[in-house]
Amino acid sequence: MTDKELLSIAIKEMEKSYSPYSNCKVGAALLCKNGRVFTGANIENAAFSPTICAERVAIFKAVNEGERDFLKIAVVGEKDGNVNGIFAPCGVCRQVLREFCDDNFQIVLGESENDFKVVTLKDLLPYSFSPENVR
């Protein structure tokens, strides 16, 4: 699957966002090494701390289905109905990604299907704390 195809899935996933407080919709599409794709959209809560990001929804769905080998994730967001700027994973999502992915895991950050860049988890989370640190 190409980065563009994965990003297109993430863009469609934004429609499922529940974001009445921020009006900021985020979609994610996680590609497993076996070709399966798991999606997620952000889900907000009035208490804010129970809010969950799109990336974690996708990861937790995959892990719940027994998947642990991930190839890349595409993340895209919009504010007030307009895709505008890059929506990089938050710090919590970066740490959750590091639980299951190595430094070279690819993150496709897009503004549209045709405007995106690819970074690695190490780019976003240098000197990460990983499962290897506690084993």
C-alpha positions as CSV (number, residue, x, y, z in Angstrom):
1,M,0.0,0.0,0.0
2,T,1.3,3.4,-0.9
3,D,1.6,6.3,1.5
4,K,-1.0,8.2,-0.6
5,E,-3.5,5.3,-0.3
6,L,-2.9,5.0,3.5
7,L,-3.4,8.8,3.9
8,S,-6.6,8.6,1.9
9,I,-8.0,6.1,4.4
10,A,-7.0,8.4,7.3
11,I,-8.7,11.3,5.6
12,K,-12.0,9.3,5.3
13,E,-11.6,8.3,9.0
14,M,-11.9,11.9,10.1
15,E,-15.6,11.7,9.3
16,K,-16.0,9.4,12.4
17,S,-14.4,11.9,14.8
18,Y,-16.4,13.0,17.9
19,S,-14.8,16.4,18.6
20,P,-17.5,18.8,19.8
21,Y,-15.2,20.8,22.0
22,S,-12.1,21.4,19.8
23,N,-13.8,21.1,16.4
24,C,-10.5,19.4,15.5
25,K,-11.0,16.1,13.7
26,V,-8.1,13.7,13.3
27,G,-8.0,10.4,11.4
28,A,-5.4,7.7,11.5
29,A,-4.7,4.6,9.4
30,L,-2.3,2.0,10.8
31,L,-0.7,-0.5,8.3
32,C,0.4,-3.8,9.7
33,K,3.2,-5.7,8.2
34,N,0.7,-8.4,7.0
35,G,-1.3,-5.8,5.1
36,R,-4.2,-5.3,7.5
37,V,-5.2,-1.7,8.1
38,F,-6.7,-0.5,11.4
39,T,-8.3,3.0,11.5
40,G,-9.1,5.5,14.3
41,A,-10.6,8.9,14.8
42,N,-10.3,11.1,17.9
43,I,-13.0,10.9,20.5
44,E,-13.3,13.8,22.9
45,N,-14.9,13.9,26.4
46,A,-16.1,16.9,28.4
47,A,-13.7,16.0,31.2
48,F,-10.9,16.1,28.6
49,S,-8.5,13.6,30.2
50,P,-10.6,10.6,29.0
51,T,-10.2,11.9,25.4
52,I,-8.4,9.6,23.1
53,C,-6.5,10.4,19.9
54,A,-7.0,8.8,16.6
55,E,-3.6,7.1,16.6
56,R,-4.3,5.3,19.9
57,V,-7.7,4.2,18.7
58,A,-6.1,2.5,15.7
59,I,-3.2,1.0,17.7
60,F,-5.5,-0.3,20.4
61,K,-7.9,-1.8,17.9
62,A,-5.0,-3.6,16.2
63,V,-3.5,-4.9,19.5
64,N,-7.0,-6.0,20.6
65,E,-7.2,-8.1,17.4
66,G,-3.8,-9.7,18.0
67,E,-1.7,-7.6,15.8
68,R,1.7,-6.4,17.0
69,D,3.8,-5.9,13.8
70,F,3.2,-2.5,12.3
71,L,4.7,-1.0,9.2
72,K,3.5,2.7,9.2
73,I,0.7,5.0,10.2
74,A,-0.9,7.9,8.4
75,V,-2.2,10.8,10.4
76,V,-4.2,13.8,9.1
77,G,-6.3,16.4,10.8
78,E,-8.6,19.3,10.2
79,K,-9.9,22.3,12.2
80,D,-13.4,23.7,11.6
81,G,-13.9,21.7,8.5
82,N,-10.6,22.5,6.8
83,V,-7.5,20.3,6.6
84,N,-4.9,22.8,7.6
85,G,-1.3,22.0,8.6
86,I,0.3,18.9,9.8
87,F,-1.2,17.1,12.8
88,A,1.7,15.2,14.3
89,P,1.0,12.6,17.0
90,C,0.9,14.0,20.5
91,G,3.5,12.9,23.1
92,V,1.3,10.2,24.6
93,C,0.6,8.7,21.1
94,R,4.3,8.8,20.3
95,Q,5.0,6.8,23.5
96,V,2.3,4.3,22.7
97,L,3.7,3.9,19.2
98,R,7.2,3.3,20.7
99,E,5.7,0.4,22.8
100,F,5.1,-1.5,19.6
101,C,7.3,0.1,17.0
102,D,11.1,0.6,16.6
103,D,12.8,3.9,15.8
104,N,12.5,3.4,12.0
105,F,8.7,3.1,12.1
106,Q,7.2,5.5,9.5
107,I,4.7,8.2,10.2
108,V,3.0,9.7,7.2
109,L,1.9,13.3,8.1
110,G,-0.4,14.9,5.6
111,E,-2.3,18.0,4.7
112,S,-4.1,16.2,1.8
113,E,-3.7,13.1,-0.3
114,N,-1.1,14.8,-2.4
115,D,0.7,16.9,0.2
116,F,2.4,14.9,2.9
117,K,5.8,14.0,4.4
118,V,7.1,10.9,5.9
119,V,9.1,10.9,9.2
120,T,10.3,8.2,11.5
121,L,9.3,7.6,15.1
122,K,12.9,8.5,16.1
123,D,12.4,11.9,14.4
124,L,9.5,12.6,16.6
125,L,10.7,10.8,19.8
126,P,14.5,10.9,20.0
127,Y,16.0,9.2,23.1
128,S,12.7,7.3,23.6
129,F,11.9,5.1,26.6
130,S,11.1,1.7,25.2
131,P,10.2,-1.8,26.4
132,E,13.9,-2.6,26.2
133,N,14.5,-0.1,29.0
134,V,12.5,-2.2,31.5
135,R,13.4,-5.7,30.4
